Amino acid sequence: NPLELTTQQGFHLLEAVKTFGDPLMVFTGGDPLKRPDLSSLLEKSVELGLRTTVTPSATPLLTADAIAAFQRMGIARMAVSLDGPDPEIHDGFRRVRGSFDRTLFALEEAHRIGLDTQINTTVTRHNRLRLRQIAEIVERSGARLWSVFFLVTTGRALVEDDLAAEDYEDVFSFLYDLSTKASF
């Protein structure tokens, strides 16, 4: 996209961000792996001493080689989205067939090579009753953090996919109870 920063502009932005102190620098998207200079930007971020993480999309670009490169560059953590405990719910929400399997592959590969992971989940009416099963996957994956988000009804997110007030209370209760015993 001609409106995106050039690599040099990206370097200058990273240098400016570093002047803020010790912020967390998250490379996300869309899919950051689509950016041809991602490796250069990640390496510069790490070189500057920024706590650098990456949140790739679960596409065919997210390969074992890409995950190994993240670790070699010194990326602190890789985050992936997991919005259901099975392909039906996850792929249905993400609207990409195969993204559930690619997500589990990425988690397994990162765990195998010792790269810290984080799992992001957006809670909707479609998965709210399956959060326990998602939490079990988070536990098995060895993820360091489960970041749970609530649906913001903008873009393609529909109001009818949002939770009712009492559902929010149930989810908060579940998450609190889980927080007292989970390893993540």
Beta strands, then each sheet from edge to edge (+ up, - down):
strand 1: 24-27
strand 2: 51-54
strand 3: 77-81
strand 4: 117-123
strand 5: 145-150
sheet 1: 1+ 2+ 3+ 4+ 5+
end
